Amino acid sequence: MPELHRVSGQEAIRALERLGFVQIRQRGSHVVLKKQTPEGEVGCVVPLHRELAIGTLRSVLKQAKVTPVEFMENL
């Protein structure tokens, strides 16, 4: 499994946008992103923290159905 680097919430959002996600809304420090796929709509919530914990980042990627490899390539 590739090593995930610590990134900010803003960097994670940028990488997910490169993968086709679009910001839908924001409430406080949490941004909701969605993407249309052939299987249906996929969404995730990214907290706008200065540095995301690795477990939080893994959870976001799991929600988004994005592999760590895809994510790291799009950072």
ABEGO torsion letter per residue (X at the ends): XBBBBBBBAAAAAAAAAAAGBBBABBBEABBBBBBBBAAEBBBBBBBBBABBBAAAAAAAAAAAGBBAAAAAAAX
